[in-house]
């Protein structure tokens, strides 16, 4: 156990000394985004498996079609064959596709269960989807919460990504397993960060679970990929993975900043609720 702990600590130290990663789309990019964690590693491996299966099938079918066109055209066979059944061939083209589907299904189910729930999570984050912004809550660190909204195009600075930047990124410690609990307020949204391999719907009235882990320091970008209304594109996600010490400092600052924002927002919400009750009473 001590050796495993040293190996894990060494791996985390190496990850923190690497250049910060940027998990975002690239111009004319092909294939999946670069992996920033173990879930995306598993997704990339499964994607490669399915890709090569499709390549082999495509080549085989193309060669078979070319051979049939050459061997059984009208000039080569002026008298067509009268055979209508070939039992071994019919068994083969039934059994082989079934075996191919099994080869795809087994790792697919394993990947689904791997993504489903966190084992021995280091911290929990509650993610709530609103029209059209995200709310993040840290129940393990004083239960503070904050909203994350997109930065307008006119406020984008040099080096930032248009339609992907937010005013308050989700900060997480690198190398830690993070349980993500999702829920929706109004309609179905989707918490999706490709480079971390995490996606989970946020459904009103339900709480769903998944997890993520960033094995490299960096910034990972995502978006809601569920068509959730006219401003669907307006729900970017930014996950910033930092060393544990930097995360602890951010938590200490966030608990103060966002607690003050909650205190300021409470009277406004109370006034709004009172106005709503008075209007309803007047209408009656």
Secondary structure, DSSP 8 states (H G I E B T S, - for coil): -HHHHHHHHHHHHHHHHS--EEE---TT--SS----SHHHHHHHHHHHHHHHHHHHHHHHHHHHHHHHHHHSSTTT-SS-------HHHHHHHHHHHHHHHHHHHHHHHHHHHHHH--SS-SEEEEEEEETTEEEEEEGGGTTEEEEE-B--GGG--TT--TTT-BSS-EEEETT--EEEEEEESSS-EEEEEGGGTEEEEE-BT--EEEEE---SSEEEEEE--S--STTGGG-EEEEEEE-HHHHHHHHHHHHHHHHHHHHHHHHHHHHHHHHHHHHHHHH-
